[in-house]
Amino acid sequence: MKAGTEAYLVERTYENYVGANGVWPAFNGNNRIRAGYSYFPQSGTKALTARSISGKPVFTPRAFAVKSTELSANYAIASDLIYRLDMITHRSGLKKGMAMNALFGDMHVNLQRDPAFFDQKTLWTSTKNNQTGGGGIEDLPNNFRWLILSFKP
C-alpha cells in the first residue's frame, strides 16, 4: 500500500465525523472531512450520440448545458461526490445499501437509492489512483454518463 493512503481506506460515514460530545465536525485523528459534490449540468434540450456499457441497454446521454435555460426538472445537474464507491456519502453499511442526493434542473433534490447505481461488478470497476479492490468511476466516462442520466427525479 502506498504511504499516506491508509486514511482513505476507512469507510467514511457521517458518524465518523461526530465527536463523543455530539459535535460535528470532529476529525477523529485523520484531519479530513469529506465534503463536495459533482457538477454535471445535463441539458434538457441537447443529447449526445448513443453509448453502451457492459450489462446495460444502449443509452443516449445528455449534452452538458451551457445556459440555465437548457436545464430540466428531468435531468440531474449535481450530486453528492461521484468519485469512488467507497466514498459514497450516504451509507448504512455496504450490505444495507447506499444512496446519494441529486439536484435536478428545477432545483429539487431527490435521494437516489437504486441498487443498480452502486453495482461494483459492472459500473464502479476502475482502480485508478492506486486503489485496492476497485470501486472508481472517475475514468469510466460512459459509466459516469449512464449513472447521471439514470438518476430519478
C-alpha positions in Angstrom: 0.0 0.0 0.0 1.3 3.5 -0.9 2.3 5.5 2.2 -0.3 8.1 3.2 -3.3 6.3 1.7 -4.4 4.4 4.8 -7.0 7.0 5.9 -8.8 6.7 2.6 -9.4 3.0 3.1 -11.6 3.7 6.2 -15.3 3.8 5.4 -16.4 7.4 5.6 -19.7 7.9 7.2 -21.3 10.9 8.9 -20.9 9.1 12.3 -17.1 9.1 11.8 -17.1 12.9 12.0 -19.2 13.3 15.1 -17.2 13.7 18.4 -18.0 12.0 21.6 -19.9 15.1 22.7 -22.1 15.0 19.6 -20.3 18.0 18.0 -19.7 18.0 14.3 -17.1 18.0 12.8 -14.7 16.0 14.9 -11.6 15.0 13.0 -11.0 11.8 14.9 -7.3 11.6 14.1 -7.3 11.9 10.3 -7.8 15.6 9.9 -10.1 15.1 7.0 -13.8 15.9 6.4 -15.1 14.5 3.2 -17.3 17.1 1.5 -18.0 18.1 -2.0 -20.3 17.5 -4.9 -20.1 16.5 -8.6 -21.4 19.1 -11.0 -22.6 17.9 -14.4 -25.3 20.2 -15.8 -27.2 17.9 -18.2 -29.1 19.6 -20.9 -32.8 19.1 -21.3 -32.6 20.2 -24.9 -29.4 18.6 -26.3 -28.3 15.0 -26.5 -25.1 13.2 -27.5 -24.7 10.1 -29.6 -25.9 6.8 -28.3 -23.5 4.9 -26.0 -23.2 1.5 -24.4 -21.7 -0.1 -21.3 -21.4 -3.6 -20.2 -24.6 -5.1 -18.7 -26.8 -2.1 -19.6 -29.0 -1.3 -22.6 -27.8 1.3 -25.2 -28.5 4.8 -23.9 -28.3 8.4 -25.2 -26.6 10.7 -22.7 -27.4 14.4 -22.4 -25.0 17.1 -23.5 -23.8 19.4 -20.8 -26.0 22.5 -20.5 -24.3 25.8 -21.4 -27.2 28.1 -20.3 -29.6 27.8 -17.4 -32.5 27.8 -19.9 -31.3 24.4 -21.0 -31.8 22.8 -17.6 -34.7 20.5 -17.0 -36.5 19.0 -14.0 -36.0 15.6 -15.5 -32.2 15.6 -15.5 -29.7 15.9 -12.7 -27.2 18.7 -12.7 -25.2 18.0 -9.5 -25.0 15.3 -6.8 -23.0 14.2 -3.8 -19.5 13.4 -4.8 -19.2 10.7 -7.5 -15.6 9.5 -7.5 -15.2 6.2 -5.8 -17.7 3.7 -4.5 -16.0 3.7 -1.1 -16.6 7.4 -0.8 -20.3 7.5 -1.3 -21.7 9.9 1.2 -24.8 8.2 2.4 -24.4 4.6 3.6 -25.9 2.3 6.1 -23.1 -0.2 5.6 -22.4 -2.0 2.4 -25.0 -4.7 2.9 -27.8 -2.3 3.8 -27.3 -0.1 0.8 -26.0 3.3 -0.3 -27.6 6.5 -1.6 -26.7 9.9 -2.9 -28.5 13.1 -3.3 -29.1 14.5 -6.8 -30.0 18.1 -7.6 -32.2 18.5 -10.7 -32.6 21.4 -13.1 -35.7 22.8 -11.4 -33.6 22.9 -8.1 -35.4 20.0 -6.4 -33.3 17.3 -4.7 -34.1 13.6 -4.7 -32.2 10.8 -2.8 -31.0 8.1 -5.2 -31.2 4.6 -3.7 -31.4 2.3 -6.8 -29.0 -0.6 -6.1 -28.1 -0.6 -9.8 -26.4 2.8 -9.2 -23.9 1.1 -6.8 -23.0 -2.1 -8.6 -19.3 -2.6 -8.3 -19.2 -5.5 -10.7 -20.4 -3.6 -13.8 -20.4 0.2 -13.0 -17.7 1.1 -10.5 -14.9 -1.1 -11.7 -11.9 1.2 -12.1 -8.8 1.1 -9.9 -7.3 4.5 -10.7 -5.1 6.3 -8.1 -3.6 3.1 -6.5 -7.0 2.0 -5.1 -7.2 -1.6 -4.0 -10.3 -3.6 -4.8 -11.7 -1.2 -7.5 -14.7 1.0 -7.0 -13.8 4.0 -9.1 -15.8 5.6 -11.8 -13.8 8.7 -12.5 -12.0 7.3 -15.5 -15.1 5.5 -17.0 -16.9 8.3 -18.8 -19.7 6.1 -20.3 -20.4 4.5 -16.9 -20.5 8.0 -15.3 -22.8 9.3 -18.0 -25.2 6.3 -17.6 -25.3 6.9 -13.9 -26.2 10.6 -14.0 -28.7 10.0 -16.8 -30.4 7.3 -14.8 -31.0 9.4 -11.7 -34.7 9.6 -11.0 -36.3 13.0 -10.5 
